[in-house]
Structure formats: C-alpha cells, structure tokens
C-alpha cells in the first residue's frame, strides 16, 4: 500500500503505528495509516485483517480527571 520513501512499516510490524497518517477523523478519535491500520486516540488499533489491539496506555498524561 505504502508509496512513501522510505516505506512505512507494514501492518504486521511491531512499529506499525509509525506509518504515516493518510486520513484523520479528529472528532471521532481515529486516524487511518497508510499501512491500513486504524489508530484510535486511546492507543487502540484495528488491523486490516480485523484484529483488535487493545489500548496500550503507559501513563496518565493527557487523561481527564479521574473519578
């Protein structure tokens, strides 16, 4: 899929979310990467084959107030 030079990581690569964003829907909270991955702002991912990658939050920065 990717036509960038150098090529972006494939959807099955460990660094797949380093691919370039080709479409964003900020109001809906997702971006489509050139390798076909849907990347959600909560860090979850949906791979082209339908596999779901759960959010991988590493801290609390940027999160709203906790209840």
OpenMM code with the backbone's topology and positions (N, CA, C; nanometers):
from openmm import Vec3, app, unit

residues = "UNK UNK UNK UNK UNK UNK UNK UNK UNK UNK UNK UNK UNK UNK UNK UNK UNK UNK UNK UNK UNK UNK UNK UNK UNK UNK UNK UNK UNK UNK UNK UNK UNK UNK UNK UNK UNK UNK UNK UNK UNK UNK UNK UNK UNK UNK UNK UNK UNK UNK UNK UNK UNK UNK UNK UNK UNK UNK UNK UNK UNK UNK UNK UNK UNK UNK UNK".split()
positions = [
    Vec3(0.0798, -0.1205, 0.0000),
    Vec3(0.0000, 0.0000, 0.0000),
    Vec3(0.0840, 0.1269, 0.0000),
    Vec3(0.1905, 0.1257, 0.0783),
    Vec3(0.2691, 0.2470, 0.1003),
    Vec3(0.3525, 0.2824, -0.0227),
    Vec3(0.3530, 0.4104, -0.0542),
    Vec3(0.4369, 0.4605, -0.1638),
    Vec3(0.5408, 0.5604, -0.1124),
    Vec3(0.5529, 0.5726, 0.0198),
    Vec3(0.6497, 0.6658, 0.0779),
    Vec3(0.7915, 0.6102, 0.0662),
    Vec3(0.8877, 0.7013, 0.0651),
    Vec3(1.0281, 0.6619, 0.0632),
    Vec3(1.0930, 0.7253, 0.1857),
    Vec3(1.1462, 0.6465, 0.2775),
    Vec3(1.1447, 0.5003, 0.2823),
    Vec3(1.0036, 0.4502, 0.3130),
    Vec3(0.9807, 0.3229, 0.2835),
    Vec3(0.8488, 0.2641, 0.3056),
    Vec3(0.8120, 0.2663, 0.4533),
    Vec3(0.6838, 0.2844, 0.4802),
    Vec3(0.6333, 0.2787, 0.6166),
    Vec3(0.6280, 0.1326, 0.6616),
    Vec3(0.6291, 0.1089, 0.7930),
    Vec3(0.6198, -0.0277, 0.8437),
    Vec3(0.4877, -0.0924, 0.8021),
    Vec3(0.4903, -0.2226, 0.7786),
    Vec3(0.3682, -0.2935, 0.7401),
    Vec3(0.2760, -0.3067, 0.8611),
    Vec3(0.1523, -0.3464, 0.8373),
    Vec3(0.0532, -0.3589, 0.9434),
    Vec3(0.0878, -0.4678, 1.0436),
    Vec3(0.1725, -0.5630, 1.0061),
    Vec3(0.2093, -0.6693, 1.0999),
    Vec3(0.3458, -0.6462, 1.1649),
    Vec3(0.4077, -0.5323, 1.1399),
    Vec3(0.5369, -0.4994, 1.2005),
    Vec3(0.5163, -0.4470, 1.3431),
    Vec3(0.6114, -0.4698, 1.4311),
    Vec3(0.5987, -0.4205, 1.5694),
    Vec3(0.5836, -0.2680, 1.5784),
    Vec3(0.6423, -0.1957, 1.4832),
    Vec3(0.6344, -0.0492, 1.4837),
    Vec3(0.5307, 0.0036, 1.3844),
    Vec3(0.4240, -0.0740, 1.3608),
    Vec3(0.3214, -0.0416, 1.2601),
    Vec3(0.2596, 0.0963, 1.2779),
    Vec3(0.2500, 0.1458, 1.4015),
    Vec3(0.1872, 0.2760, 1.4220),
    Vec3(0.2795, 0.3930, 1.3893),
    Vec3(0.4004, 0.3635, 1.3408),
    Vec3(0.4913, 0.4679, 1.2929),
    Vec3(0.4638, 0.5035, 1.1462),
    Vec3(0.3711, 0.4329, 1.0826),
    Vec3(0.3357, 0.4638, 0.9434),
    Vec3(0.2696, 0.6015, 0.9365),
    Vec3(0.2747, 0.6610, 0.8203),
    Vec3(0.2167, 0.7948, 0.8023),
    Vec3(0.0646, 0.7902, 0.8037),
    Vec3(0.0068, 0.8929, 0.8616),
    Vec3(-0.1381, 0.9077, 0.8647),
    Vec3(-0.1858, 0.9590, 0.7290),
    Vec3(-0.2875, 0.8943, 0.6728),
    Vec3(-0.3409, 0.9379, 0.5433),
    Vec3(-0.4822, 0.9936, 0.5554),
    Vec3(-0.5458, 0.9719, 0.6703),
    Vec3(-0.6805, 1.0242, 0.6930),
    Vec3(-0.7022, 1.0362, 0.8427),
    Vec3(-0.7591, 1.1478, 0.8849),
    Vec3(-0.7884, 1.1683, 1.0257),
    Vec3(-0.9341, 1.2063, 1.0439),
    Vec3(-0.9921, 1.1576, 1.1509),
    Vec3(-1.1258, 1.1990, 1.1919),
    Vec3(-1.1137, 1.2378, 1.3387),
    Vec3(-1.0649, 1.3582, 1.3625),
    Vec3(-1.0363, 1.4033, 1.4986),
    Vec3(-1.1609, 1.4006, 1.5864),
    Vec3(-1.2751, 1.4390, 1.5331),
    Vec3(-1.3983, 1.4396, 1.6115),
    Vec3(-1.4388, 1.2987, 1.6548),
    Vec3(-1.4005, 1.1990, 1.5757),
    Vec3(-1.4327, 1.0604, 1.6081),
    Vec3(-1.3173, 0.9888, 1.6772),
    Vec3(-1.2006, 1.0504, 1.6799),
    Vec3(-1.0882, 0.9975, 1.7549),
    Vec3(-1.0078, 0.8881, 1.6875),
    Vec3(-0.9951, 0.8913, 1.5541),
    Vec3(-0.9141, 0.7885, 1.4871),
    Vec3(-0.8379, 0.8478, 1.3701),
    Vec3(-0.7345, 0.7738, 1.3299),
    Vec3(-0.6562, 0.8060, 1.2108),
    Vec3(-0.6353, 0.6771, 1.1322),
    Vec3(-0.6334, 0.6872, 1.0003),
    Vec3(-0.6016, 0.5721, 0.9160),
    Vec3(-0.4591, 0.5897, 0.8678),
    Vec3(-0.3789, 0.4879, 0.8883),
    Vec3(-0.2394, 0.4923, 0.8468),
    Vec3(-0.2254, 0.4312, 0.7082),
    Vec3(-0.1169, 0.4635, 0.6398),
    Vec3(-0.1001, 0.4164, 0.5018),
    Vec3(-0.0854, 0.2651, 0.4923),
    Vec3(-0.0584, 0.1986, 0.6034),
    Vec3(-0.0492, 0.0523, 0.6019),
    Vec3(-0.1846, -0.0139, 0.6313),
    Vec3(-0.2917, 0.0656, 0.6392),
    Vec3(-0.4259, 0.0131, 0.6584),
    Vec3(-0.4702, 0.0033, 0.8026),
    Vec3(-0.3849, 0.0382, 0.8969),
    Vec3(-0.4183, 0.0322, 1.0389),
    Vec3(-0.5051, 0.1520, 1.0760),
    Vec3(-0.6107, 0.1266, 1.1548),
    Vec3(-0.6870, 0.2346, 1.2159),
    Vec3(-0.6312, 0.2529, 1.3556),
    Vec3(-0.5828, 0.3724, 1.3843),
    Vec3(-0.5214, 0.4047, 1.5120),
    Vec3(-0.6155, 0.4981, 1.5867),
    Vec3(-0.6562, 0.4569, 1.7071),
    Vec3(-0.7505, 0.5346, 1.7869),
    Vec3(-0.6761, 0.6184, 1.8893),
    Vec3(-0.7353, 0.7313, 1.9272),
    Vec3(-0.6655, 0.8224, 2.0180),
    Vec3(-0.6430, 0.7623, 2.1564),
    Vec3(-0.7131, 0.6556, 2.1912),
    Vec3(-0.6863, 0.5878, 2.3193),
    Vec3(-0.5735, 0.4862, 2.3058),
    Vec3(-0.5064, 0.4849, 2.1921),
    Vec3(-0.3938, 0.3992, 2.1535),
    Vec3(-0.4355, 0.2594, 2.1114),
    Vec3(-0.5646, 0.2305, 2.1054),
    Vec3(-0.6100, 0.1039, 2.0498),
    Vec3(-0.5916, 0.1051, 1.8991),
    Vec3(-0.5883, -0.0143, 1.8384),
    Vec3(-0.5686, -0.0254, 1.6941),
    Vec3(-0.6613, -0.1317, 1.6367),
    Vec3(-0.6997, -0.1130, 1.5120),
    Vec3(-0.7726, -0.2129, 1.4352),
    Vec3(-0.6892, -0.2409, 1.3113),
    Vec3(-0.6417, -0.3645, 1.3002),
    Vec3(-0.5555, -0.4023, 1.1885),
    Vec3(-0.6394, -0.4362, 1.0660),
    Vec3(-0.5811, -0.4295, 0.9460),
    Vec3(-0.6556, -0.4535, 0.8225),
    Vec3(-0.7290, -0.5879, 0.8190),
    Vec3(-0.6759, -0.6909, 0.8828),
    Vec3(-0.7404, -0.8223, 0.8845),
    Vec3(-0.8517, -0.8349, 0.9868),
    Vec3(-0.8774, -0.7301, 1.0642),
    Vec3(-0.9835, -0.7309, 1.1632),
    Vec3(-0.9358, -0.7538, 1.3057),
    Vec3(-0.8055, -0.7780, 1.3253),
    Vec3(-0.7531, -0.7992, 1.4604),
    Vec3(-0.7575, -0.6689, 1.5394),
    Vec3(-0.8019, -0.6793, 1.6643),
    Vec3(-0.8101, -0.5639, 1.7529),
    Vec3(-0.6906, -0.5659, 1.8478),
    Vec3(-0.6225, -0.4527, 1.8584),
    Vec3(-0.5137, -0.4357, 1.9528),
    Vec3(-0.5661, -0.3429, 2.0625),
    Vec3(-0.5690, -0.3927, 2.1854),
    Vec3(-0.6211, -0.3148, 2.2974),
    Vec3(-0.5356, -0.1912, 2.3224),
    Vec3(-0.5947, -0.0866, 2.3805),
    Vec3(-0.5170, 0.0326, 2.4139),
    Vec3(-0.3974, -0.0018, 2.5016),
    Vec3(-0.2858, 0.0674, 2.4764),
    Vec3(-0.1608, 0.0424, 2.5479),
    Vec3(-0.1182, 0.1680, 2.6218),
    Vec3(-0.1992, 0.2147, 2.7098),
    Vec3(-0.1673, 0.3374, 2.7839),
    Vec3(-0.0481, 0.3125, 2.8750),
    Vec3(0.0427, 0.4095, 2.8795),
    Vec3(0.1628, 0.3954, 2.9606),
    Vec3(0.1677, 0.4917, 3.0762),
    Vec3(0.0711, 0.5801, 3.0891),
    Vec3(0.0710, 0.6772, 3.1967),
    Vec3(-0.0619, 0.7489, 3.2010),
    Vec3(-0.0681, 0.8550, 3.2778),
    Vec3(-0.1939, 0.9280, 3.2918),
    Vec3(-0.1898, 1.0637, 3.2239),
    Vec3(-0.0798, 1.0984, 3.1599),
    Vec3(-0.0694, 1.2274, 3.0923),
    Vec3(-0.1746, 1.2379, 2.9838),
    Vec3(-0.2445, 1.3495, 2.9815),
    Vec3(-0.3439, 1.3740, 2.8784),
    Vec3(-0.4807, 1.3174, 2.9088),
    Vec3(-0.4955, 1.2451, 3.0184),
    Vec3(-0.6258, 1.1903, 3.0535),
    Vec3(-0.7040, 1.2927, 3.1335),
    Vec3(-0.8349, 1.2847, 3.1241),
    Vec3(-0.9211, 1.3737, 3.2004),
    Vec3(-0.9152, 1.3401, 3.3481),
    Vec3(-0.9863, 1.4170, 3.4271),
    Vec3(-0.9888, 1.3946, 3.5717),
    Vec3(-1.0471, 1.2580, 3.6037),
    Vec3(-0.9831, 1.1881, 3.6919),
    Vec3(-1.0317, 1.0553, 3.7323),
    Vec3(-1.1410, 1.0719, 3.8373),
    Vec3(-1.2345, 0.9753, 3.8368),
    Vec3(-1.3456, 0.9844, 3.9311),
    Vec3(-1.3263, 0.9107, 4.0567),
] * unit.nanometer
topology = app.Topology()
chain = topology.addChain("A")
for resn in residues:
    res = topology.addResidue(resn, chain)
    for name in ("N", "CA", "C"):
        topology.addAtom(name, app.Element.getBySymbol(name[0]), res)
